[in-house]
Amino acid sequence: MISVIIPTFNEEENIAQCLVSLTHQTVPRTDYEIIVVDGGSKDATCGIAGKYADRVFTQTSKKVGGARNDGIMAAKGEIIATTDADCILPPNWIATIQKDFKDEDLVQLYGPVYPIEEGTGNKLSLLLANTFSRIGYYSQTFYYTLGCNTAFRKDAFIKAGMYRCIDAGDDLEIALRMKDLGKVVFDGRLKVGFSMRRYQQYGTLKSLYEWVYIVSHGGETQKYSYTQKKYK
């Protein structure tokens, strides 16, 4: 079984399309479970999620990394996949993850993203991000892994120490520890629809600058609030 973990906070406008895309996979629904870990939403997020997910509960650990950790510890699957509430998953997402993890040496898998919203600027921004990700992977110099499109072997993830509970960069930093336990692989077929709403709201350059600032300060900062997702 594969367990899909989705952290949420006030996502009533987005969570349904994400979960519907997960229920329309090419593999049987019994092959995977959906776990939504909520950060204390004040809207209808949990009620909507309950219509589709196998489990919905409130996180007890801090930050978005802690929410993912809580979900992973509650998961039944040997393989864990993580995504975000404002993403759209292609029908073959679970099947691709299943196929790749037939390699017993694989401990972490990740892939590219494409913009859900229309616009040349959005396409260019993610083209650059995906190119950056490929360069890092094929040069074996860094792993630009994103929490919206990553999968792990659960036992290796726990052994590596799980996600750090920080403001930003938890989804990139984990790969540095996972690579010591086995293969970390980029699969270009593992594409996920990614919402550009935060980039559109704050501006791409400002968003990237804030992200770089936070990551360079160890993932924690009082200067910026990196996203609107106020996970505990």
HUURCOR-V822894 format. One record per residue. SS is DSSP state (H for helix, E for strand, L for the rest). OMEGA is omega in radians with two decimals (* if undefined). Layout:
[[SS:OMEGA] [SS:OMEGA]]
This chain:
[[L:3.01] [E:3.10] [E:3.14] [E:-3.09] [E:-3.14] [E:3.03] [E:-3.11] [E:2.93] [L:3.14] [L:-3.08] [L:-3.08] [L:-3.13] [L:-3.02] [L:-2.94] [H:-3.10] [H:-3.11] [H:3.08] [H:-3.09] [H:3.07] [H:3.11] [H:3.12] [H:3.12] [H:3.13] [L:3.11] [L:-3.10] [L:3.11] [L:3.13] [L:-3.13] [H:3.13] [H:3.14] [H:-3.08] [E:3.05] [E:3.14] [E:-3.14] [E:3.09] [E:3.13] [E:-2.98] [E:-3.12] [L:3.12] [L:-3.10] [L:3.11] [L:-3.13] [L:-3.04] [L:-3.08] [H:-3.05] [H:3.12] [H:3.11] [H:-3.12] [H:-3.11] [L:3.12] [L:-3.04] [L:-3.02] [L:3.07] [L:3.11] [E:3.02] [E:3.11] [E:-3.10] [E:-3.12] [L:3.06] [L:3.10] [L:-3.07] [L:2.99] [H:-3.13] [H:3.08] [H:3.10] [H:3.09] [H:3.10] [H:3.12] [H:3.12] [H:3.14] [H:-3.12] [H:3.13] [H:3.11] [H:-3.04] [L:3.08] [L:-3.02] [L:3.03] [L:3.08] [E:-3.13] [E:3.04] [E:3.13] [E:3.05] [E:-3.13] [E:-3.04] [L:-3.13] [L:3.12] [L:3.04] [E:-3.08] [E:3.11] [L:-3.07] [L:-3.10] [L:-3.07] [H:-3.14] [H:-3.12] [H:3.13] [H:3.10] [H:3.11] [H:-3.09] [H:-3.10] [H:-3.09] [L:2.95] [L:3.01] [L:-3.05] [L:3.13] [L:-3.12] [E:3.11] [E:3.10] [E:-3.10] [E:3.07] [E:-3.08] [L:-3.08] [L:3.10] [E:3.04] [E:-3.07] [E:3.06] [L:-3.13] [L:3.11] [L:3.06] [L:-3.14] [H:-3.14] [H:3.12] [H:3.14] [H:-3.13] [H:3.14] [H:-3.11] [H:3.00] [H:3.11] [H:3.14] [H:3.14] [H:3.08] [H:3.09] [H:3.13] [H:3.13] [H:3.13] [H:3.14] [H:-3.10] [H:-3.05] [H:3.05] [H:-3.13] [L:3.13] [L:3.08] [L:-3.13] [L:-3.12] [L:-3.10] [L:-3.13] [L:-3.12] [L:-3.14] [L:-3.07] [L:-3.09] [E:3.05] [E:-3.09] [E:2.84] [E:-2.94] [H:-3.08] [H:3.11] [H:3.13] [H:3.13] [H:3.12] [H:-3.14] [H:3.12] [L:3.08] [L:-3.13] [L:2.97] [L:-3.12] [L:-3.07] [L:-3.06] [L:-3.11] [L:3.09] [L:3.14] [H:-3.09] [H:3.06] [H:-3.07] [H:-3.08] [H:-3.11] [H:3.14] [H:3.10] [H:-3.13] [H:-3.08] [L:3.10] [L:-3.08] [L:-3.12] [L:-3.10] [E:2.94] [E:-2.94] [E:3.01] [E:3.11] [L:-3.11] [L:3.12] [L:-3.04] [L:-3.04] [L:-3.14] [E:3.05] [E:-2.99] [E:3.14] [L:3.14] [L:-2.98] [H:3.14] [H:3.07] [H:-3.13] [H:-3.11] [H:-3.04] [H:-3.06] [L:-3.06] [H:-3.07] [H:3.14] [H:3.14] [H:3.13] [H:3.12] [H:3.14] [H:3.13] [H:3.14] [H:3.14] [H:-3.10] [H:-3.13] [H:-3.13] [H:3.09] [L:3.04] [L:3.09] [L:-3.13] [L:-3.11] [L:3.03] [L:-3.03] [L:-3.05] [L:2.90] [L:-2.92] [L:-3.14] [L:3.12] [L:-3.12] [L:-3.05] [L:3.09] [L:-3.02] [L:*]]
